[in-house]
Amino acid sequence: MPLHQYHFNASISSSSSTFLAPPSAFASSSRTQNFSLPLRNSEICRCVATPQEAKTPTGASLLPVSPSFFSSSAIMYLRIAYKTSVSRNANIGKLQAGYLFPEVARRRNAHKEKYPDAQVISLGIGDTTEPIPDVITSSMSKHIFQKCQALSTLEGYSGYGAEQGEKSLRAAIRSTFYADLGINDDDIFVSDGAKCDISRLQVVFGSDVTMAVQDPSYPAYVDSSVIMGQTGQFQKDVEKYANIEYMNCTPVNGFFPDLSKSARTDIIFFCSPNNPTGAAATREQLTRLVQFAKDNGSIIVYDSAYAMYMSDDNPRSIFEIPGAREVAIETSSFSKYAGFTGVRLGWTVVPKELLFSDGFPVARDFNRVVCTCFNGASNIAQAGGLACLSPEGLKVYGGRNAPYVWVHFPGRSSWEVFAEILEKTHVVTTPGSGFGPGGEGFVRVSAFGHRANVLEACKRFRQLYK
């Protein structure tokens, strides 16, 4: 076979892991499959895949390749004939397996292949399902039409927008969410989503800071910390990374950490209402958190992506707490509030009062990172966001405080329960262990589904666990 092709002898396994999983995580299979793919640059390397059970050729360097890269569940290794002199980022090498939600999606797709006639209901990933109101999409369409017409004229042409966001949208965000909280328009940075801003904030903080997270918590906090080099290696015996403070949040402590037992760290990631548990911190609890940060000279990164689901007196913003502007950053999103998961629009608030230890404003460094790494959110998305905050408004229906149900299965593995539910009910959930060691034994069920599907899922749950 000519050198311009990849050569594969691939072992098929329905339980193969994602790209970063070690070879030991793969299940072997007696069934093999051979196929080839064209390789554009034939002079660089010759790549050969071998089954896991086969012996590695002497002197060969084997690289595991993501099954999803080839749209197959095959386990493949490429024998590399040439490699560069650039070292891999060792911090990325610390990450365990793949990111939680793509792995859930991979198992969902494998289940669909196994049961092609089953009506699979997905309540795992917190994606939205209901149509965006016409008042928003009409505004976006109008903006597109007017912008396209204007762009063809010398007077109407425009290039890059402001990296920090359109002034009108920043003003609308402030007046809608932060009125009377001491936040100014220019404290607000509009972005392509809260998740993106989490990583940009990590760039601001650098690799020398220490980090604390709720346990369990949204995986992006920990994974971005790992990638930035803020952590040690993954400790398999406790399912934690070294040098991260995991603040235990369980039913016993009302899902709020015992701060008297929490070590001092530079940065504290805190989400309320929490993903995945759905627990919302009270005003008294957040007051204690702000004071804890002040006592330790720490910065809180407060994720309020689910604040619009709050139905009681719990704060929707950390800046409702006196003194928070001196120790906190808040990141939020239109994704769950307005169904913008695919539109991509969010914001981060960095008050001018927030200073580094040398007195330099954190906002100025964040602005520099934004201007360096980002050219601003799409003006079409921002037009939709502005319509979202208009008096015509948007009605949002959700559960009590948060759109998640956090279900406990004492003594059982989260992935085991996930597999059982998927196999017996065809409903996709999310294993709690994916959010941190404190999530082991729990499963998160998302309410982000069509009402009929949610009701059908409840019916199936009752039949399984009656």
C-alpha positions in Angstrom: 0.0 0.0 0.0 1.5 3.4 -0.9 2.9 5.8 1.6 0.2 8.5 0.9 -2.3 6.5 3.0 -2.9 5.9 6.7 -3.0 2.2 7.5 -5.3 1.0 10.2 -6.0 -2.3 11.9 -8.5 -1.1 14.5 -9.9 -3.0 17.4 -13.6 -2.2 17.9 -14.9 -1.5 21.4 -18.1 0.1 22.6 -16.4 1.1 25.8 -13.4 2.9 24.3 -12.6 6.1 26.1 -11.9 9.5 24.7 -8.7 11.0 23.2 -6.7 11.5 26.4 -7.6 8.2 28.1 -4.7 5.9 28.7 -4.5 2.6 26.7 -5.5 0.6 29.8 -8.9 2.3 29.8 -9.8 0.7 26.5 -11.7 -2.6 26.4 -10.4 -5.2 23.9 -12.4 -6.9 21.3 -12.0 -9.9 19.0 -13.4 -8.1 16.0 -11.1 -6.0 13.9 -11.6 -3.7 11.0 -9.2 -2.5 8.3 -9.6 0.7 6.4 -7.6 3.5 4.9 -7.9 7.3 4.7 -6.1 9.6 2.3 -3.2 11.6 3.7 -2.5 14.9 1.9 1.1 15.3 3.0 2.6 11.9 2.2 6.2 12.8 2.9 5.8 13.6 6.6 4.9 10.3 8.3 3.6 6.8 7.8 1.0 5.9 10.4 0.0 2.4 11.4 -2.7 1.4 13.9 -2.5 -1.9 15.8 -5.1 -3.7 17.9 -4.6 -3.3 21.6 -3.8 -7.0 22.1 -1.2 -7.0 19.3 2.5 -6.6 20.2 4.0 -3.2 19.5 6.6 -3.3 16.7 10.1 -2.9 17.9 11.2 0.7 18.0 7.8 2.1 17.0 6.3 5.1 18.8 2.6 4.6 19.3 0.1 7.4 19.7 -3.5 6.8 20.7 -6.0 8.5 18.5 -9.4 9.7 19.4 -12.2 7.4 18.1 -14.4 10.4 17.5 -11.8 11.8 15.1 -12.6 9.0 12.8 -16.4 8.8 13.6 -15.8 5.3 14.9 -15.5 3.5 18.2 -12.2 2.0 17.0 -9.1 2.0 19.2 -6.3 3.2 17.1 -2.6 3.8 17.5 -0.5 5.7 15.0 3.2 4.7 14.5 5.0 8.0 14.1 7.9 8.2 11.6 8.5 11.9 12.1 7.9 14.3 15.0 8.8 17.9 15.7 11.1 19.1 18.4 8.3 21.0 20.2 7.4 19.6 23.6 3.8 18.9 24.5 2.2 21.1 27.1 2.7 18.9 30.1 -0.2 20.5 31.9 -2.7 19.3 29.3 -1.2 15.9 29.7 -2.4 15.9 33.3 -6.1 16.0 32.2 -8.0 12.8 32.9 -9.7 11.2 29.9 -11.9 13.6 27.9 -14.1 16.5 28.9 -17.2 15.2 30.7 -19.9 16.3 28.3 -18.4 15.0 25.0 -17.9 11.6 26.8 -21.6 11.6 27.8 -22.5 12.4 24.2 -20.3 9.6 22.9 -22.0 7.1 25.1 -25.4 8.4 24.1 -24.6 8.0 20.5 -23.3 4.5 21.1 -26.5 3.7 22.9 -28.5 5.0 19.9 -26.6 2.7 17.6 -27.3 -0.2 19.9 -31.0 0.6 20.2 -31.9 2.4 16.9 -35.6 2.2 17.5 -35.6 3.6 21.1 -36.8 7.0 21.8 -33.8 8.4 23.6 -34.5 11.4 25.9 -31.5 13.5 26.7 -31.5 15.1 30.1 -27.8 15.0 30.6 -26.1 18.1 29.0 -27.7 21.4 30.1 -28.6 22.5 26.6 -31.7 24.5 25.9 -34.5 23.2 23.6 -37.3 25.8 23.3 -37.4 28.3 20.4 -36.0 31.8 20.9 -38.8 34.3 21.1 -39.6 36.2 17.9 -38.9 39.6 19.4 -35.2 38.5 19.7 -34.8 36.7 16.4 -36.6 39.5 14.6 -34.1 42.0 16.0 -31.2 39.8 14.9 -32.7 39.4 11.4 -33.3 43.2 11.1 -29.7 43.9 12.2 -28.4 41.4 9.6 -30.4 43.0 6.9 -29.5 46.6 7.8 -25.9 45.7 8.3 -25.6 43.9 5.0 -27.2 46.8 3.2 -24.9 49.3 5.0 -21.7 47.3 4.4 -22.0 47.8 0.7 -21.7 51.5 1.1 -18.7 53.6 2.0 -20.7 55.5 4.7 -22.1 52.3 6.2 -19.1 50.0 6.2 -17.6 49.1 9.6 -15.0 46.6 10.7 -14.2 45.3 14.1 -16.5 46.2 17.0 -15.4 47.1 20.5 -13.7 44.1 22.2 -15.5 45.0 25.4 -19.0 44.9 23.7 -21.4 47.4 22.3 -22.0 50.4 24.7 -25.8 50.0 24.5 -25.7 46.4 25.5 -23.3 47.0 28.4 -25.7 49.7 29.6 -28.7 47.4 29.3 -26.9 44.6 31.2 -26.0 47.0 34.0 -29.5 48.5 34.3 -31.2 45.1 34.1 -29.0 43.1 36.5 -26.9 45.5 38.5 -29.0 48.6 39.1 -28.1 50.2 42.5 -25.3 47.7 43.0 -22.4 50.2 42.3 -21.5 48.6 39.0 -20.7 50.9 36.0 -21.2 50.2 32.3 -17.5 50.0 31.7 -17.1 47.4 34.5 -19.0 45.0 32.1 -17.2 43.0 29.4 -19.5 41.3 26.8 -18.2 38.0 25.5 -19.0 34.9 23.6 -20.1 33.1 26.7 -19.2 32.6 30.4 -17.3 29.4 29.8 -14.9 31.3 27.4 -14.5 34.1 30.0 -13.5 31.5 32.7 -10.5 30.6 30.6 -9.6 34.2 29.9 -9.7 34.9 33.6 -7.3 32.0 34.1 -4.9 33.7 31.7 -5.1 36.9 33.8 -4.4 35.0 37.0 -1.5 33.0 35.5 0.1 29.8 36.7 1.4 30.8 40.1 -2.0 31.3 41.9 -3.7 28.7 44.1 -7.3 27.7 43.4 -10.4 26.5 45.3 -13.6 25.0 43.8 -16.8 23.7 45.2 -16.9 19.9 45.2 -18.8 19.0 43.1 -18.6 21.8 40.5 -18.7 22.6 36.8 -15.6 20.8 35.3 -14.3 23.9 33.4 -13.0 25.5 36.6 -10.7 22.6 37.4 -9.7 21.7 33.8 -8.7 25.3 33.0 -6.7 25.4 36.3 -4.9 22.2 35.2 -4.2 23.5 31.7 -2.8 26.8 33.2 -0.4 24.8 35.4 -1.9 25.8 38.7 -2.3 22.2 39.9 -0.2 19.2 40.6 -0.8 15.7 39.2 -4.1 13.9 39.4 -4.2 11.7 42.5 -6.2 8.6 41.6 -6.6 7.4 45.1 -8.7 10.4 46.0 -9.8 11.4 42.5 -8.4 14.9 43.0 -5.7 17.1 41.5 -2.9 18.2 43.9 -2.8 21.9 44.9 -6.5 22.5 44.4 -8.7 23.1 47.4 -11.8 21.1 47.0 -14.5 22.7 49.2 -16.8 19.9 50.1 -20.5 20.6 49.4 -22.9 17.8 50.4 -26.4 17.3 51.7 -24.9 17.2 55.2 -23.7 20.9 55.0 -26.5 22.1 52.8 -24.2 22.2 49.8 -22.3 25.1 51.2 -18.7 24.6 52.3 -17.5 24.8 55.9 -15.2 27.8 55.4 -13.6 27.2 58.8 -12.1 24.0 57.3 -11.2 25.5 53.9 -7.6 26.4 53.2 -6.6 29.9 52.0 -6.3 30.2 48.2 -5.8 33.0 45.9 -8.9 32.3 43.7 -12.2 30.8 44.7 -14.6 29.6 42.0 -18.2 29.6 43.2 -21.4 29.0 41.3 -24.9 29.8 42.6 -27.3 28.3 41.8 -24.8 25.5 41.6 -24.1 23.3 38.6 -24.6 20.4 39.2 -26.4 20.3 42.5 -28.9 23.1 41.9 -28.3 24.5 45.4 -28.5 28.2 45.8 -26.5 30.1 48.4 -28.4 32.3 50.8 -27.6 35.9 51.5 -26.1 35.0 54.9 -23.9 32.3 53.2 -22.6 34.6 50.5 -21.9 37.3 53.2 -19.7 34.7 54.9 -18.0 33.8 51.6 -17.2 37.5 50.9 -15.8 38.0 54.4 -13.8 34.8 54.0 -12.3 36.2 50.8 -11.5 39.5 52.5 -9.9 37.8 55.5 -7.6 35.8 53.1 -7.0 38.4 50.5 -8.6 36.1 47.9 -10.6 36.8 44.7 -14.0 35.1 44.1 -15.0 34.2 40.6 -18.8 34.0 40.9 -20.6 32.2 38.2 -24.2 33.4 38.1 -25.2 31.6 34.8 -28.4 30.2 36.5 -29.4 33.2 38.5 -32.5 33.8 36.5 -34.0 30.6 37.9 -33.9 32.0 41.4 -37.4 32.2 42.9 -36.8 33.2 46.5 -34.8 35.9 48.3 -31.4 34.4 47.6 -29.0 36.9 45.9 -28.9 36.7 42.1 -25.6 38.6 42.1 -22.6 38.5 44.4 -22.5 42.3 44.2 -25.7 42.3 46.3 -23.4 41.5 49.2 -21.6 44.6 50.8 -17.9 44.7 50.1 -18.1 42.2 47.2 -16.8 44.7 44.7 -13.5 44.6 46.4 -13.0 40.8 46.2 -15.2 39.5 43.4 -15.6 39.0 39.7 -19.0 37.9 38.3 -19.4 35.9 35.0 -22.8 35.3 33.5 -24.6 34.2 30.3 -27.5 34.6 28.0 -27.3 30.8 27.3 -29.8 29.5 29.8 -31.6 32.9 30.4 -32.6 33.3 26.7 -31.8 30.0 25.0 -28.5 31.4 23.5 -26.4 28.2 23.9 -25.7 28.2 20.1 -25.8 32.0 19.7 -23.0 32.5 22.2 -23.3 35.6 24.3 -22.3 36.3 27.9 -20.6 38.9 30.1 -18.1 39.3 32.9 -18.2 42.1 35.5 -14.8 43.2 36.9 -15.3 46.2 39.3 -12.7 49.0 39.4 -12.4 48.4 43.2 -10.9 45.0 42.7 -7.1 45.3 43.0 -4.1 43.0 42.9 -1.7 42.9 45.8 0.4 45.7 44.3 -2.7 47.9 43.9 -3.0 47.4 40.1 -6.7 47.1 38.9 -7.7 43.6 37.9 -10.0 45.1 35.2 -7.1 46.6 33.3 -5.3 43.2 33.0 -8.6 41.5 32.0 -9.1 44.3 29.4 -5.6 43.6 28.0 -6.3 39.9 27.8 -9.7 40.5 26.1 -8.1 42.9 23.6 -5.3 40.4 22.9 -7.3 37.1 22.7 -10.7 38.3 21.5 -12.2 40.6 18.9 -15.6 41.0 20.6 -18.8 39.1 20.5 -20.7 39.0 17.2 -22.7 42.1 16.6 -25.6 40.0 15.5 -25.6 38.1 18.8 -25.3 41.4 20.7 -28.4 42.7 18.8 -30.3 39.6 20.0 -29.0 40.2 23.6 -30.2 43.8 23.5 -33.7 42.7 22.3 -33.6 40.2 25.1 -33.3 43.0 27.7 -35.9 45.2 26.0 -39.2 46.0 27.8 -40.9 43.4 25.4 -38.8 40.9 27.3 -38.6 37.2 27.6 -40.5 34.8 29.9 -38.4 32.1 31.5 -39.8 29.0 33.1 -37.7 26.8 35.2 -37.5 24.8 38.4 -37.0 26.2 41.9 -33.8 28.2 41.7 -32.0 26.0 39.2 -32.8 23.8 36.2 -31.2 20.7 37.6 -32.1 17.7 39.8 -29.3 16.2 41.7 -30.1 12.6 42.6 -28.3 10.5 45.2 -27.5 6.8 44.7 -25.7 5.9 48.0 -22.9 3.3 47.5 -23.1 3.3 43.8 -20.8 4.5 41.0 -22.1 7.5 39.1 -21.2 6.1 35.8 -22.8 2.8 36.8 -26.1 4.5 37.5 -25.7 6.6 34.3 -25.3 3.3 32.3 -28.2 1.6 34.1 -30.6 4.5 33.4 -29.5 4.8 29.8 -29.7 1.0 29.2 -33.1 0.5 30.9 -34.9 3.8 30.2 -33.1 5.3 27.2 -32.7 8.6 29.1 -29.4 10.4 29.1 -28.3 12.0 32.4 -24.9 13.2 33.6 -22.8 11.2 36.1 -22.1 13.3 39.2 -18.4 12.2 39.5 -17.7 14.2 36.4 -18.1 17.3 38.5 -15.6 16.3 41.1 -15.1 13.6 43.7 -17.9 15.1 45.8 -20.3 14.1 43.0 -19.6 10.4 43.2 -22.8 8.5 43.9 -25.0 11.3 42.4 -26.5 11.8 38.9 -27.6 15.1 37.6 -30.8 15.3 35.6 -31.3 18.5 33.5 -34.7 20.1 33.0 -33.5 21.5 29.7 -35.9 19.4 27.5 -39.2 19.7 25.8 -42.0 19.4 28.4 -43.4 16.2 26.8 -39.9 14.6 26.9 -39.4 15.6 30.5 -42.8 14.1 31.5 -42.0 11.0 29.6 -38.6 10.7 31.3 -40.3 11.0 34.7 -42.6 8.2 33.7 -39.7 6.0 32.8 -37.9 6.9 36.0 -40.9 5.9 38.0 -41.1 2.5 36.2 -37.4 1.8 36.8 -37.2 2.9 40.4 -40.7 2.1 41.7 
